[in-house]
């Protein structure tokens, strides 16, 4: 099926734009989303008054708890959202089949895996709509993409424009990220606590021309190969240091991984590895910041306190 492609300043604004366009204001809808998800998504969906969020469970291996989903279905359930965690299409084909069987519209959150593929099909194209975030793979302030089965009247207003300082930062981060990290880390204090960042609400905006040109002119095939190689290097590193990987990429060699995630034993070990990364000028981070709706007894909360992500933007050969 043909996909219409629209470029937004942010992928979350693309998501809201879609629902604003297709929902009947006189009806109530329900959407099923995973509980292990960055707070940005539920915070954005909560802005849509006639769309009710229901969370389904994610297991410790990042696989979907399908029994939990079946128990939550009702006549108002219209949408099912799946996340390609860290750019890897886990459970995606099962989700496609499930939505066909249950007559649900599939929302494919591919914000971690822009320009990755599965079975020669671009990620983000499996859902009735898909969102991707190329700015997670190249150092842009703006850049979100919406893929849709239906044509939408796209907004042409640009509210977020890349300024001169942001352009300079792009050049530095694109060419001298290791040097920049070394200079910054000299002044950074040791990490004593896990950080959680909450993104501010944004308005719906088309993508500025500077960012769009950078995305269009990027060699994404080369980008994907480098990130896959980086993932495999971190995989070997994890085996050597007895770190538990969360995802096996061997069956998804066309993917464009955003990070290599490992599951640590507790929060203290996570903080220790974050400080190790800082000393080595390696980009690592904890993910995600959960929405306050998520229960502290859930697997999602357990994961959010113990998952360390080694960015594929840099690898051990760079430092």
C-alpha positions, -999 to +999 in steps of 0.1 A: +000+000+000+012+035-008+025+055+021+022+093+023+052+109+040+051+141+060+079+159+078+073+175+111+095+193+136+089+165+161+075+130+158+051+136+187+035+165+169+031+142+139+012+118+162-011+144+175-017+159+140-029+125+128-054+120+156-066+156+153-074+149+116-091+115+118-110+114+150-147+122+151-151+148+179-185+133+189-171+098+196-149+083+223-120+061+213-095+039+232-059+033+223-037+005+237-001+015+243+028-003+261+035+007+297+072+007+289+073+039+269+087+074+272+063+098+289+063+119+258+038+096+240+011+094+267+016+131+275+009+139+239-021+115+236-036+129+268-040+163+249-066+146+227-098+148+248-118+120+232-090+095+231-086+073+262-053+056+269-051+020+282-017+006+290-007-030+282+021-049+299+056-054+285+076-084+298+112-081+311+124-094+277+105-065+260+080-088+244+043-080+245+020-096+271-007-106+246-030-120+273-031-086+290-041-069+257-070-094+249-084-088+284-086-050+277-103-050+243-138-036+241-161-019+215-143+015+219-108+000+213-097+014+179-060+018+180-030-004+190+004+012+194+037-008+193+072+005+198+102-008+179+124-006+210+159+009+203+152+006+166+146-032+166+112-045+153+103-068+182+069-084+179+060-062+149+047-090+126+026-104+154+012-069+160+003-065+123-016-099+123-033-091+156-046-058+144-060-074+112-077-101+133-092-076+158-099-048+133-076-023+150-056+004+134-019-001+141+003+028+152+039+019+147+062+040+169+096+037+151+111+069+166+142+049+176+148+032+142+145+057+113+154+042+080+156+007+094+140-022+074+124-055+081+119-080+052+129-052+028+101-030+041+109+003+058+101+004+095+073+028+101+055+014+070+040-017+087+014+003+107-016+021+093+005+050+104+041+051+116+062+078+132+100+081+130+126+105+144+157+109+122+170+135+147+178+106+170+204+094+145+219+127+133+225+157+157+195+178+146+172+197+170+142+190+148+131+161+126+100+139+128+083+119+101+047+106+097+039+078+074+002+073+066-020+051+046-043+080+039-037+114+025-038+142+051-040+180+046-005+188+059+002+220+078+027+243+061+034+265+091+070+263+104+071+272+141+105+258+150+134+270+129+170+259+133+190+290+144+227+298+139+239+283+172+220+250+165+237+248+131+271+252+147+262+225+172+252+202+143+286+207+127+304+200+160+284+170+170+285+155+135+322+158+132+339+163+166+316+146+191+344+127+209+364+159+213+333+178+225+325+151+250+361+151+264+359+189+269+325+188+285+332+159+308+361+178+324+335+200+341+308+175+347+303+163+383+300+126+391+265+111+386+248+102+418+213+096+407+193+085+377+181+114+357+146+117+343+138+143+317+103+154+308+098+171+275+077+202+272+045+203+251+050+216+216+028+229+189+022+212+156+048+224+131+062+214+097+099+208+095+122+237+087+141+235+054+176+233+070+167+201+089+148+186+060+178+191+037+201+175+062+178+145+065+173+141+028+210+144+020+222+120+047+237+087+035+213+066+055+226+033+042+261+041+055+245+054+088+227+021+093+258+000+086+278+020+111+252+017+138+247-020+132+285-024+135+285-003+167+257-025+181+277-056+175+308-041+191+287-033+222+273-068+221+309-083+223+317-058+251+286-069+270+296-106+268+331-098+280+318-079+310+289-102+317+262-076+310+228-089+300+216-077+265+180-069+262+177-074+224+193-098+199+198-080+166+210-110+146+175-116+131+171-079+122+202-070+102+184-044+082+175-024+113+191+010+123+196+006+161+195+037+182+212+021+212+225-011+226+204-018+259+216-039+288+197-049+319+216-043+351+210-057+386+200-025+403+200+013+402+235+016+418+250-005+391+233+016+365+248+048+380+282+032+382+282+024+344+269+059+336+300+073+354+323+048+337+308+060+303+314+096+313+351+089+321+355+071+288+337+099+268+311+073+257+275+083+252+252+063+275+219+069+292+190+054+311+157+050+293+128+057+295+113+084+317+079+068+325+046+087+328+033+090+363+004+067+353+027+037+353+027+015+384+059+011+404+051-026+407+052-031+369+079-047+348+081-013+330+091+005+362+116-023+370+132-018+336+133+020+338+155+017+369+179-008+355+182-004+317+214+012+305+217+022+268+251+025+250+245+049+221+253+035+187+263+071+177+297+063+191+314+030+197+345+015+214+366+021+183+361+059+185+373+064+221 
